[in-house]
Amino acid sequence: MEPLARAAWVRAAGVGAVGLGVPALAWSVHAALGVTLVVFEALVAVVVVGAALFGSEVISERAFRLLRWLSNRPEPEAPRRSRTGR
């Protein structure tokens, strides 16, 4: 496995472990705290995806940029302009 592919896999596993581990730890401290964190994480995910799909052009671009950053993907190339300026 290439080093960059391994790094992406390790990063994804780390984000998943933190996303599941923090609410589990909070649940062991106090059940209501764990449930609150799970609901908050789900709400944030719904808001980001909703903004990407249904937001204005600027908000949608920012949400997609955040999702690309989280998945460690490069920015797409800008569209090329013609020489006539049209």
Contacts in CASP RR format, 6 or more apart in sequence:
PFRMAT RR
TARGET T0000
AUTHOR 0000-0000-0000
METHOD contacts of the structure
MODEL  1
MEPLARAAWVRAAGVGAVGLGVPALAWSVHAALGVTLVVFEALVAVVVVG
AALFGSEVISERAFRLLRWLSNRPEPEAPRRSRTGR
1 9 0 8 1.000
8 72 0 8 1.000
11 72 0 8 1.000
15 70 0 8 1.000
19 41 0 8 1.000
22 37 0 8 1.000
23 34 0 8 1.000
23 37 0 8 1.000
23 38 0 8 1.000
23 41 0 8 1.000
24 34 0 8 1.000
26 33 0 8 1.000
26 34 0 8 1.000
26 36 0 8 1.000
26 37 0 8 1.000
27 33 0 8 1.000
27 34 0 8 1.000
27 35 0 8 1.000
48 63 0 8 1.000
48 66 0 8 1.000
48 67 0 8 1.000
49 63 0 8 1.000
50 63 0 8 1.000
51 59 0 8 1.000
51 60 0 8 1.000
51 62 0 8 1.000
51 63 0 8 1.000
52 60 0 8 1.000
52 63 0 8 1.000
52 64 0 8 1.000
52 67 0 8 1.000
53 60 0 8 1.000
54 60 0 8 1.000
55 63 0 8 1.000
65 75 0 8 1.000
68 74 0 8 1.000
68 75 0 8 1.000
END
